Amino acid sequence: MELVYSDKDKKTNKVMKNKSIISIVAFIIFIVAIAVISGVIVHNKESEINKLNSKNLSLSSNVTERDSTINDLFASMDEIERNLTLITQKRTQLEIKQDEVTVSQKELIIEDIRQLDLMLDDNVKKIKNLESRLYKSGVKITALNQKIESLAASYEEQNKQIIKFKQTLEERDIQIAELNTQFENLQVETEWKDQSLAEKEELINDQTNKLNKAYLAFGTYKELKENGVVQKEGGIFGIGGEKSFQENVVDENFMQVDIREINKIPLFSKKAIFITEHPDSSYHFLEDEGLITYLEIEKPEEFWKISKYAVIETK
């Protein structure tokens, strides 16, 4: 028996088919949407995890870098502290030497001060570098800041002490220069006095030598007369008359003697008489076997008191 569908039934069947297709398509779209959404969620979670991991790595790196920076900062501060301590010790040594400084040590002290200046300059550069590194690192630790400020203050104090020491050394140089000037003036004055004294001593010696200078002549009357030492006064035609000391005598015709040194005059003659006048108590003749050997002057000052010329006629 053949079934016969009416037009109404055909339309109904067609509508149901369409609904089925739509349902299937909607289900497929739903499934696809769920898959897409799940994929997006998974992707987002993976991205977030990657970001977190990257952030953790960055934080870990920052912590490591911060720890390294802090360690470097402390190491630098320890080095600066050691340098400042060394500067203090060196400056103290220089201050001790200051009381014993001599001109020869001056150059060594100046070189020591120059080295201290270099060390101070190096330390101030290191302190500025510390401040810059601390600022760039972003590390905010109160103790670190206080330590750097303390180092900077210590540097300033050391610098003031070095400047003060330089001023003291300069003042000492001025004092030494003044003392040198005074010494030079005193030396010039002393030299002038020495020269003046030497001149005076020379003048005194000359005068003393002149005062102690005497003139001696002895020999026969003929010899004395030929030398212009004696003459005869009175008498007739050269006969008789008195022998006397020649006036206006020439000193070169006498033997010059020092009355302080001469006390014996060799004569070696049978007879000896004075033409010049001398106190009898001031001298005597020494004789040996009838020969007058020497004239001995016993009292020089008395002997030469009347005249500085002594003329003895021998026979």
Contacts in CASP RR format, 6 or more apart in sequence:
PFRMAT RR
TARGET T0000
AUTHOR 0000-0000-0000
METHOD contacts of the structure
MODEL  1
MELVYSDKDKKTNKVMKNKSIISIVAFIIFIVAIAVISGVIVHNKESEIN
KLNSKNLSLSSNVTERDSTINDLFASMDEIERNLTLITQKRTQLEIKQDE
VTVSQKELIIEDIRQLDLMLDDNVKKIKNLESRLYKSGVKITALNQKIES
LAASYEEQNKQIIKFKQTLEERDIQIAELNTQFENLQVETEWKDQSLAEK
EELINDQTNKLNKAYLAFGTYKELKENGVVQKEGGIFGIGGEKSFQENVV
DENFMQVDIREINKIPLFSKKAIFITEHPDSSYHFLEDEGLITYLEIEKP
EEFWKISKYAVIETK
5 13 0 8 1.000
65 137 0 8 1.000
66 137 0 8 1.000
66 139 0 8 1.000
69 133 0 8 1.000
69 137 0 8 1.000
69 139 0 8 1.000
70 139 0 8 1.000
70 141 0 8 1.000
70 144 0 8 1.000
72 133 0 8 1.000
73 130 0 8 1.000
73 133 0 8 1.000
73 134 0 8 1.000
73 144 0 8 1.000
76 126 0 8 1.000
76 129 0 8 1.000
76 130 0 8 1.000
77 130 0 8 1.000
77 147 0 8 1.000
77 148 0 8 1.000
77 151 0 8 1.000
79 126 0 8 1.000
80 123 0 8 1.000
80 126 0 8 1.000
80 127 0 8 1.000
80 130 0 8 1.000
80 151 0 8 1.000
81 151 0 8 1.000
83 119 0 8 1.000
83 122 0 8 1.000
83 123 0 8 1.000
84 123 0 8 1.000
84 151 0 8 1.000
84 154 0 8 1.000
84 155 0 8 1.000
84 158 0 8 1.000
86 119 0 8 1.000
87 116 0 8 1.000
87 119 0 8 1.000
87 120 0 8 1.000
87 123 0 8 1.000
87 158 0 8 1.000
87 162 0 8 1.000
88 158 0 8 1.000
90 112 0 8 1.000
90 115 0 8 1.000
90 116 0 8 1.000
91 116 0 8 1.000
91 158 0 8 1.000
91 161 0 8 1.000
91 162 0 8 1.000
91 165 0 8 1.000
94 109 0 8 1.000
94 112 0 8 1.000
94 113 0 8 1.000
94 165 0 8 1.000
95 165 0 8 1.000
97 105 0 8 1.000
97 109 0 8 1.000
98 109 0 8 1.000
98 165 0 8 1.000
98 168 0 8 1.000
98 169 0 8 1.000
98 172 0 8 1.000
101 109 0 8 1.000
101 172 0 8 1.000
103 176 0 8 1.000
106 173 0 8 1.000
109 169 0 8 1.000
110 169 0 8 1.000
113 162 0 8 1.000
113 165 0 8 1.000
113 166 0 8 1.000
113 169 0 8 1.000
116 162 0 8 1.000
117 162 0 8 1.000
120 155 0 8 1.000
120 158 0 8 1.000
120 159 0 8 1.000
120 162 0 8 1.000
123 151 0 8 1.000
123 155 0 8 1.000
124 155 0 8 1.000
127 148 0 8 1.000
127 151 0 8 1.000
127 152 0 8 1.000
127 155 0 8 1.000
130 148 0 8 1.000
130 151 0 8 1.000
131 148 0 8 1.000
134 144 0 8 1.000
134 145 0 8 1.000
134 148 0 8 1.000
209 258 0 8 1.000
212 258 0 8 1.000
212 259 0 8 1.000
212 260 0 8 1.000
213 256 0 8 1.000
213 257 0 8 1.000
213 258 0 8 1.000
213 259 0 8 1.000
213 308 0 8 1.000
214 256 0 8 1.000
214 257 0 8 1.000
214 258 0 8 1.000
214 259 0 8 1.000
214 262 0 8 1.000
214 304 0 8 1.000
214 308 0 8 1.000
214 309 0 8 1.000
214 310 0 8 1.000
215 251 0 8 1.000
215 254 0 8 1.000
215 255 0 8 1.000
215 256 0 8 1.000
215 257 0 8 1.000
215 308 0 8 1.000
215 309 0 8 1.000
215 310 0 8 1.000
216 254 0 8 1.000
216 255 0 8 1.000
216 256 0 8 1.000
216 257 0 8 1.000
216 262 0 8 1.000
216 265 0 8 1.000
216 309 0 8 1.000
216 310 0 8 1.000
216 311 0 8 1.000
216 312 0 8 1.000
217 224 0 8 1.000
217 227 0 8 1.000
217 229 0 8 1.000
217 253 0 8 1.000
217 254 0 8 1.000
217 255 0 8 1.000
217 309 0 8 1.000
217 310 0 8 1.000
217 311 0 8 1.000
217 312 0 8 1.000
218 224 0 8 1.000
218 265 0 8 1.000
218 267 0 8 1.000
218 272 0 8 1.000
218 311 0 8 1.000
218 312 0 8 1.000
218 313 0 8 1.000
218 314 0 8 1.000
219 269 0 8 1.000
219 312 0 8 1.000
219 313 0 8 1.000
219 314 0 8 1.000
220 313 0 8 1.000
220 314 0 8 1.000
220 315 0 8 1.000
221 230 0 8 1.000
221 243 0 8 1.000
221 313 0 8 1.000
224 230 0 8 1.000
224 275 0 8 1.000
224 311 0 8 1.000
224 313 0 8 1.000
225 231 0 8 1.000
227 253 0 8 1.000
228 246 0 8 1.000
228 249 0 8 1.000
228 250 0 8 1.000
228 253 0 8 1.000
229 245 0 8 1.000
229 246 0 8 1.000
229 249 0 8 1.000
229 253 0 8 1.000
229 254 0 8 1.000
229 275 0 8 1.000
229 311 0 8 1.000
230 243 0 8 1.000
230 244 0 8 1.000
230 245 0 8 1.000
230 246 0 8 1.000
230 275 0 8 1.000
230 311 0 8 1.000
230 313 0 8 1.000
231 243 0 8 1.000
231 244 0 8 1.000
231 246 0 8 1.000
232 238 0 8 1.000
232 240 0 8 1.000
232 241 0 8 1.000
232 242 0 8 1.000
232 243 0 8 1.000
232 244 0 8 1.000
233 241 0 8 1.000
233 242 0 8 1.000
233 244 0 8 1.000
234 240 0 8 1.000
234 241 0 8 1.000
234 242 0 8 1.000
235 241 0 8 1.000
243 275 0 8 1.000
243 313 0 8 1.000
244 275 0 8 1.000
245 275 0 8 1.000
245 276 0 8 1.000
245 307 0 8 1.000
245 309 0 8 1.000
245 311 0 8 1.000
249 309 0 8 1.000
254 309 0 8 1.000
259 300 0 8 1.000
259 301 0 8 1.000
259 303 0 8 1.000
259 304 0 8 1.000
259 308 0 8 1.000
260 300 0 8 1.000
262 297 0 8 1.000
262 300 0 8 1.000
263 296 0 8 1.000
263 297 0 8 1.000
263 298 0 8 1.000
263 300 0 8 1.000
264 294 0 8 1.000
264 295 0 8 1.000
264 296 0 8 1.000
264 297 0 8 1.000
265 294 0 8 1.000
265 295 0 8 1.000
265 297 0 8 1.000
265 312 0 8 1.000
266 293 0 8 1.000
266 294 0 8 1.000
267 285 0 8 1.000
267 292 0 8 1.000
267 293 0 8 1.000
267 294 0 8 1.000
267 295 0 8 1.000
267 312 0 8 1.000
267 314 0 8 1.000
268 291 0 8 1.000
268 292 0 8 1.000
268 293 0 8 1.000
269 291 0 8 1.000
269 292 0 8 1.000
269 314 0 8 1.000
269 315 0 8 1.000
270 290 0 8 1.000
270 291 0 8 1.000
270 292 0 8 1.000
270 315 0 8 1.000
271 292 0 8 1.000
271 314 0 8 1.000
271 315 0 8 1.000
272 285 0 8 1.000
272 292 0 8 1.000
272 295 0 8 1.000
272 312 0 8 1.000
272 313 0 8 1.000
272 314 0 8 1.000
272 315 0 8 1.000
273 312 0 8 1.000
273 313 0 8 1.000
274 310 0 8 1.000
274 311 0 8 1.000
274 312 0 8 1.000
274 313 0 8 1.000
275 311 0 8 1.000
275 312 0 8 1.000
275 313 0 8 1.000
276 306 0 8 1.000
276 307 0 8 1.000
276 309 0 8 1.000
276 310 0 8 1.000
276 311 0 8 1.000
277 306 0 8 1.000
277 307 0 8 1.000
278 303 0 8 1.000
278 304 0 8 1.000
278 306 0 8 1.000
278 307 0 8 1.000
278 310 0 8 1.000
279 299 0 8 1.000
279 302 0 8 1.000
279 303 0 8 1.000
279 305 0 8 1.000
279 306 0 8 1.000
281 299 0 8 1.000
281 302 0 8 1.000
282 297 0 8 1.000
282 298 0 8 1.000
282 299 0 8 1.000
282 300 0 8 1.000
282 302 0 8 1.000
282 303 0 8 1.000
283 295 0 8 1.000
283 296 0 8 1.000
283 297 0 8 1.000
283 298 0 8 1.000
283 299 0 8 1.000
283 303 0 8 1.000
284 296 0 8 1.000
284 298 0 8 1.000
285 292 0 8 1.000
285 294 0 8 1.000
285 295 0 8 1.000
285 296 0 8 1.000
286 292 0 8 1.000
286 293 0 8 1.000
286 294 0 8 1.000
286 295 0 8 1.000
286 296 0 8 1.000
287 293 0 8 1.000
292 314 0 8 1.000
295 312 0 8 1.000
297 303 0 8 1.000
303 310 0 8 1.000
304 310 0 8 1.000
END
